[in-house]
Amino acid sequence: MNRIFGSSSSKKPKPSLQDAINSTDARVASIEVKIKKLDGELARYKEQMSKLRNGPGKDAIQQRALRTLKQKRMYEGQLAQLQQQTFNMESAALTTENLRNTMATVEAMKQANKEIKKQYGKIDIDKIENMHYDMEDLLEQANEIQETLGRSYAVPEEIDEADLEAELDALALEEDEESTSYLADLNKAPDFVDEAPVELNETPAHHEAVKTTA
């Protein structure tokens, strides 16, 4: 019977909240167009009445303007209701989305908590402490080895302060002796004597005359 009359047993999916919001927005847009059209008519009636004197013609236009104004007020009331419905549905949609995100966060935190507990269950604190103690022992052994390798040979480990001062005084005395010897060498006269220098204005004939006179 259902097949004969063309009915189907399958149910249509129910409209979602977003579908309802979209439908309400479309109705709001339609009513806004109508209100805008009525505003144009009211403006035209106002202009006509301003040009007419009091009488039957002006009264007739005024009655049309009143009917148009009542129609506009009715549409404005519907528009306000639809806008409030849209606001309520959008608030509900936002709340639903926030709850969905919260639930997803909670599930993620639960899963992370399980993983953390699972990982911590594999850790043995006693083994970690033993490993720490072993590491300290190894470091101490390494330091002992370094000290052994760095041991000096044939060098006294302790130096007497008096010996150090005597050594420094001896070094200072050697420096003074070297400086004095160097100055004496500079002041020592040479073993040879050069001949008197010949003046530039003297000639060979002058030298012969000096020899003859002598």
C-alpha positions as YAML, in Angstrom:
chain: A
units: angstrom
residues:
- id: 1
  name: MET
  ca: [0.00, 0.00, 0.00]
- id: 2
  name: ASN
  ca: [2.76, 2.39, 0.86]
- id: 3
  name: ARG
  ca: [4.48, 1.69, -2.43]
- id: 4
  name: ILE
  ca: [1.26, 2.21, -4.39]
- id: 5
  name: PHE
  ca: [0.61, 5.64, -2.94]
- id: 6
  name: GLY
  ca: [4.24, 6.56, -3.20]
- id: 7
  name: SER
  ca: [4.97, 6.95, 0.48]
- id: 8
  name: SER
  ca: [8.30, 5.90, 1.89]
- id: 9
  name: SER
  ca: [9.04, 4.37, 5.25]
- id: 10
  name: SER
  ca: [12.35, 6.24, 5.45]
- id: 11
  name: LYS
  ca: [12.30, 9.34, 7.63]
- id: 12
  name: LYS
  ca: [13.71, 12.63, 6.45]
- id: 13
  name: PRO
  ca: [16.52, 14.03, 8.57]
- id: 14
  name: LYS
  ca: [15.42, 16.65, 11.02]
- id: 15
  name: PRO
  ca: [16.60, 20.17, 10.32]
- id: 16
  name: SER
  ca: [19.61, 21.19, 12.31]
- id: 17
  name: LEU
  ca: [19.90, 24.29, 14.38]
- id: 18
  name: GLN
  ca: [21.96, 25.95, 11.68]
- id: 19
  name: ASP
  ca: [19.25, 25.16, 9.12]
- id: 20
  name: ALA
  ca: [16.68, 26.86, 11.36]
- id: 21
  name: ILE
  ca: [18.97, 29.91, 11.69]
- id: 22
  name: ASN
  ca: [19.39, 30.14, 7.93]
- id: 23
  name: SER
  ca: [15.61, 29.87, 7.38]
- id: 24
  name: THR
  ca: [14.91, 32.59, 9.95]
- id: 25
  name: ASP
  ca: [17.54, 34.87, 8.39]
- id: 26
  name: ALA
  ca: [15.84, 34.47, 5.01]
- id: 27
  name: ARG
  ca: [12.47, 35.49, 6.52]
- id: 28
  name: VAL
  ca: [14.13, 38.48, 8.20]
- id: 29
  name: ALA
  ca: [15.61, 39.62, 4.89]
- id: 30
  name: SER
  ca: [12.19, 39.29, 3.18]
- id: 31
  name: ILE
  ca: [10.42, 41.36, 5.86]
- id: 32
  name: GLU
  ca: [13.16, 44.03, 5.72]
- id: 33
  name: VAL
  ca: [12.49, 44.40, 1.99]
- id: 34
  name: LYS
  ca: [8.78, 44.86, 2.67]
- id: 35
  name: ILE
  ca: [9.39, 47.46, 5.36]
- id: 36
  name: LYS
  ca: [11.68, 49.38, 3.04]
- id: 37
  name: LYS
  ca: [8.96, 49.36, 0.36]
- id: 38
  name: LEU
  ca: [6.36, 50.66, 2.85]
- id: 39
  name: ASP
  ca: [8.75, 53.43, 3.89]
- id: 40
  name: GLY
  ca: [8.85, 54.53, 0.26]
- id: 41
  name: GLU
  ca: [5.05, 54.61, 0.08]
- id: 42
  name: LEU
  ca: [4.80, 56.63, 3.28]
- id: 43
  name: ALA
  ca: [7.31, 59.14, 1.95]
- id: 44
  name: ARG
  ca: [5.25, 59.51, -1.24]
- id: 45
  name: TYR
  ca: [2.01, 60.00, 0.71]
- id: 46
  name: LYS
  ca: [3.68, 62.61, 2.89]
- id: 47
  name: GLU
  ca: [4.81, 64.55, -0.17]
- id: 48
  name: GLN
  ca: [1.31, 64.41, -1.70]
- id: 49
  name: MET
  ca: [-0.38, 65.66, 1.49]
- id: 50
  name: SER
  ca: [2.05, 68.56, 1.73]
- id: 51
  name: LYS
  ca: [0.87, 69.79, -1.67]
- id: 52
  name: LEU
  ca: [-2.91, 69.47, -1.02]
- id: 53
  name: ARG
  ca: [-5.25, 71.64, 0.94]
- id: 54
  name: ASN
  ca: [-7.53, 70.28, 3.60]
- id: 55
  name: GLY
  ca: [-10.37, 68.39, 2.04]
- id: 56
  name: PRO
  ca: [-11.62, 64.99, 0.87]
- id: 57
  name: GLY
  ca: [-8.61, 64.33, -1.36]
- id: 58
  name: LYS
  ca: [-6.11, 64.98, 1.41]
- id: 59
  name: ASP
  ca: [-8.18, 62.92, 3.85]
- id: 60
  name: ALA
  ca: [-8.20, 59.95, 1.47]
- id: 61
  name: ILE
  ca: [-4.41, 60.05, 1.11]
- id: 62
  name: GLN
  ca: [-4.09, 60.34, 4.87]
- id: 63
  name: GLN
  ca: [-6.20, 57.18, 5.33]
- id: 64
  name: ARG
  ca: [-3.92, 55.28, 2.92]
- id: 65
  name: ALA
  ca: [-0.91, 56.51, 4.82]
- id: 66
  name: LEU
  ca: [-2.41, 55.29, 8.11]
- id: 67
  name: ARG
  ca: [-3.07, 51.82, 6.67]
- id: 68
  name: THR
  ca: [0.44, 51.68, 5.30]
- id: 69
  name: LEU
  ca: [1.85, 52.75, 8.66]
- id: 70
  name: LYS
  ca: [-0.14, 50.02, 10.49]
- id: 71
  name: GLN
  ca: [1.16, 47.43, 8.02]
- id: 72
  name: LYS
  ca: [4.68, 48.67, 8.57]
- id: 73
  name: ARG
  ca: [4.31, 48.41, 12.35]
- id: 74
  name: MET
  ca: [3.05, 44.83, 11.98]
- id: 75
  name: TYR
  ca: [6.07, 43.87, 9.89]
- id: 76
  name: GLU
  ca: [8.39, 45.60, 12.33]
- id: 77
  name: GLY
  ca: [6.89, 43.52, 15.17]
- id: 78
  name: GLN
  ca: [7.47, 40.31, 13.18]
- id: 79
  name: LEU
  ca: [10.97, 41.44, 12.35]
- id: 80
  name: ALA
  ca: [11.78, 42.00, 16.02]
- id: 81
  name: GLN
  ca: [10.47, 38.54, 16.93]
- id: 82
  name: LEU
  ca: [12.45, 36.83, 14.18]
- id: 83
  name: GLN
  ca: [15.62, 38.69, 15.14]
- id: 84
  name: GLN
  ca: [15.16, 37.60, 18.75]
- id: 85
  name: GLN
  ca: [14.63, 34.00, 17.61]
- id: 86
  name: THR
  ca: [17.80, 34.18, 15.54]
- id: 87
  name: PHE
  ca: [19.74, 35.55, 18.50]
- id: 88
  name: ASN
  ca: [18.45, 32.75, 20.77]
- id: 89
  name: MET
  ca: [19.29, 30.04, 18.23]
- id: 90
  name: GLU
  ca: [22.76, 31.46, 17.62]
- id: 91
  name: SER
  ca: [23.36, 31.58, 21.38]
- id: 92
  name: ALA
  ca: [22.23, 27.95, 21.65]
- id: 93
  name: ALA
  ca: [24.49, 26.97, 18.75]
- id: 94
  name: LEU
  ca: [27.44, 28.74, 20.34]
- id: 95
  name: THR
  ca: [26.78, 27.05, 23.68]
- id: 96
  name: THR
  ca: [26.52, 23.67, 21.97]
- id: 97
  name: GLU
  ca: [29.79, 24.23, 20.15]
- id: 98
  name: ASN
  ca: [31.51, 25.26, 23.38]
- id: 99
  name: LEU
  ca: [30.22, 22.14, 25.14]
- id: 100
  name: ARG
  ca: [31.41, 19.99, 22.26]
- id: 101
  name: ASN
  ca: [34.86, 21.53, 22.44]
- id: 102
  name: THR
  ca: [34.89, 21.10, 26.21]
- id: 103
  name: MET
  ca: [34.02, 17.42, 25.94]
- id: 104
  name: ALA
  ca: [36.73, 16.93, 23.34]
- id: 105
  name: THR
  ca: [39.24, 18.62, 25.65]
- id: 106
  name: VAL
  ca: [38.18, 16.45, 28.58]
- id: 107
  name: GLU
  ca: [38.53, 13.28, 26.51]
- id: 108
  name: ALA
  ca: [41.98, 14.37, 25.34]
- id: 109
  name: MET
  ca: [43.04, 15.05, 28.92]
- id: 110
  name: LYS
  ca: [41.76, 11.65, 30.03]
- id: 111
  name: GLN
  ca: [43.74, 9.95, 27.30]
- id: 112
  name: ALA
  ca: [46.85, 11.94, 28.18]
- id: 113
  name: ASN
  ca: [46.40, 11.04, 31.86]
- id: 114
  name: LYS
  ca: [46.25, 7.35, 30.98]
- id: 115
  name: GLU
  ca: [49.40, 7.61, 28.88]
- id: 116
  name: ILE
  ca: [51.25, 9.44, 31.65]
- id: 117
  name: LYS
  ca: [50.29, 6.84, 34.23]
- id: 118
  name: LYS
  ca: [51.29, 4.10, 31.83]
- id: 119
  name: GLN
  ca: [54.70, 5.64, 31.25]
- id: 120
  name: TYR
  ca: [55.32, 6.32, 34.94]
- id: 121
  name: GLY
  ca: [54.44, 2.71, 35.69]
- id: 122
  name: LYS
  ca: [57.49, 1.66, 33.68]
- id: 123
  name: ILE
  ca: [59.86, 3.77, 35.78]
- id: 124
  name: ASP
  ca: [61.58, 2.18, 38.80]
- id: 125
  name: ILE
  ca: [62.68, 4.84, 41.30]
- id: 126
  name: ASP
  ca: [65.05, 2.43, 43.06]
- id: 127
  name: LYS
  ca: [66.86, 1.71, 39.81]
- id: 128
  name: ILE
  ca: [67.24, 5.40, 39.14]
- id: 129
  name: GLU
  ca: [68.72, 6.01, 42.59]
- id: 130
  name: ASN
  ca: [71.13, 3.08, 42.19]
- id: 131
  name: MET
  ca: [72.19, 4.43, 38.81]
- id: 132
  name: HIS
  ca: [72.78, 7.81, 40.44]
- id: 133
  name: TYR
  ca: [75.01, 6.27, 43.10]
- id: 134
  name: ASP
  ca: [76.93, 4.30, 40.47]
- id: 135
  name: MET
  ca: [77.49, 7.50, 38.53]
- id: 136
  name: GLU
  ca: [78.91, 9.22, 41.62]
- id: 137
  name: ASP
  ca: [81.32, 6.32, 42.19]
- id: 138
  name: LEU
  ca: [82.47, 6.43, 38.58]
- id: 139
  name: LEU
  ca: [83.08, 10.17, 38.78]
- id: 140
  name: GLU
  ca: [85.14, 9.74, 41.94]
- id: 141
  name: GLN
  ca: [87.22, 7.02, 40.30]
- id: 142
  name: ALA
  ca: [87.75, 9.24, 37.25]
- id: 143
  name: ASN
  ca: [89.00, 12.07, 39.47]
- id: 144
  name: GLU
  ca: [91.40, 9.74, 41.22]
- id: 145
  name: ILE
  ca: [92.75, 8.56, 37.88]
- id: 146
  name: GLN
  ca: [93.27, 12.15, 36.72]
- id: 147
  name: GLU
  ca: [95.10, 13.03, 39.91]
- id: 148
  name: THR
  ca: [97.34, 9.98, 39.51]
- id: 149
  name: LEU
  ca: [98.16, 10.80, 35.89]
- id: 150
  name: GLY
  ca: [98.87, 14.43, 36.79]
- id: 151
  name: ARG
  ca: [101.36, 13.56, 39.57]
- id: 152
  name: SER
  ca: [104.73, 15.38, 39.18]
- id: 153
  name: TYR
  ca: [108.08, 13.58, 39.44]
- id: 154
  name: ALA
  ca: [111.41, 14.80, 40.99]
- id: 155
  name: VAL
  ca: [109.75, 18.07, 42.00]
- id: 156
  name: PRO
  ca: [109.30, 18.90, 45.68]
- id: 157
  name: GLU
  ca: [105.62, 19.19, 46.54]
- id: 158
  name: GLU
  ca: [106.26, 21.94, 49.11]
- id: 159
  name: ILE
  ca: [108.50, 25.01, 48.72]
- id: 160
  name: ASP
  ca: [109.88, 26.84, 51.74]
- id: 161
  name: GLU
  ca: [109.15, 30.56, 51.76]
- id: 162
  name: ALA
  ca: [112.73, 31.35, 52.81]
- id: 163
  name: ASP
  ca: [114.10, 29.34, 49.88]
- id: 164
  name: LEU
  ca: [111.82, 31.22, 47.53]
- id: 165
  name: GLU
  ca: [113.02, 34.62, 48.80]
- id: 166
  name: ALA
  ca: [116.65, 33.53, 48.52]
- id: 167
  name: GLU
  ca: [116.08, 32.39, 44.96]
- id: 168
  name: LEU
  ca: [114.49, 35.70, 44.02]
- id: 169
  name: ASP
  ca: [117.35, 37.67, 45.63]
- id: 170
  name: ALA
  ca: [119.89, 35.61, 43.71]
- id: 171
  name: LEU
  ca: [118.10, 36.34, 40.44]
- id: 172
  name: ALA
  ca: [118.04, 40.07, 41.21]
- id: 173
  name: LEU
  ca: [121.78, 40.01, 42.04]
- id: 174
  name: GLU
  ca: [122.61, 38.29, 38.76]
- id: 175
  name: GLU
  ca: [120.62, 40.91, 36.85]
- id: 176
  name: ASP
  ca: [122.52, 43.75, 38.59]
- id: 177
  name: GLU
  ca: [125.91, 42.15, 37.83]
- id: 178
  name: GLU
  ca: [125.03, 41.73, 34.17]
- id: 179
  name: SER
  ca: [123.92, 45.37, 33.94]
- id: 180
  name: THR
  ca: [127.12, 46.64, 35.63]
- id: 181
  name: SER
  ca: [129.35, 44.54, 33.34]
- id: 182
  name: TYR
  ca: [127.57, 45.87, 30.28]
- id: 183
  name: LEU
  ca: [128.09, 49.50, 31.36]
- id: 184
  name: ALA
  ca: [131.81, 48.88, 32.10]
- id: 185
  name: ASP
  ca: [132.34, 47.51, 28.63]
- id: 186
  name: LEU
  ca: [130.76, 50.61, 27.15]
- id: 187
  name: ASN
  ca: [132.99, 53.01, 29.19]
- id: 188
  name: LYS
  ca: [136.26, 51.11, 28.51]
- id: 189
  name: ALA
  ca: [138.72, 53.04, 26.28]
- id: 190
  name: PRO
  ca: [139.72, 51.35, 22.99]
- id: 191
  name: ASP
  ca: [143.23, 49.78, 22.67]
- id: 192
  name: PHE
  ca: [144.12, 51.76, 19.54]
- id: 193
  name: VAL
  ca: [144.43, 55.54, 18.85]
- id: 194
  name: ASP
  ca: [143.48, 56.95, 15.53]
- id: 195
  name: GLU
  ca: [145.59, 59.59, 13.83]
- id: 196
  name: ALA
  ca: [144.53, 63.20, 14.11]
- id: 197
  name: PRO
  ca: [141.93, 64.01, 11.54]
- id: 198
  name: VAL
  ca: [143.02, 66.00, 8.55]
- id: 199
  name: GLU
  ca: [141.32, 69.34, 8.19]
- id: 200
  name: LEU
  ca: [139.73, 70.09, 4.85]
- id: 201
  name: ASN
  ca: [141.54, 73.44, 4.30]
- id: 202
  name: GLU
  ca: [145.04, 72.00, 4.69]
- id: 203
  name: THR
  ca: [147.01, 71.10, 1.51]
- id: 204
  name: PRO
  ca: [150.04, 68.79, 0.94]
- id: 205
  name: ALA
  ca: [152.35, 71.78, 0.53]
- id: 206
  name: HIS
  ca: [151.38, 73.01, 3.94]
- id: 207
  name: HIS
  ca: [152.32, 69.64, 5.42]
- id: 208
  name: GLU
  ca: [155.80, 69.80, 3.72]
- id: 209
  name: ALA
  ca: [156.41, 73.25, 5.20]
- id: 210
  name: VAL
  ca: [155.51, 72.05, 8.62]
- id: 211
  name: LYS
  ca: [157.96, 69.09, 8.34]
- id: 212
  name: THR
  ca: [160.83, 71.44, 7.16]
- id: 213
  name: THR
  ca: [160.28, 73.80, 10.03]
- id: 214
  name: ALA
  ca: [160.44, 70.93, 12.46]
...
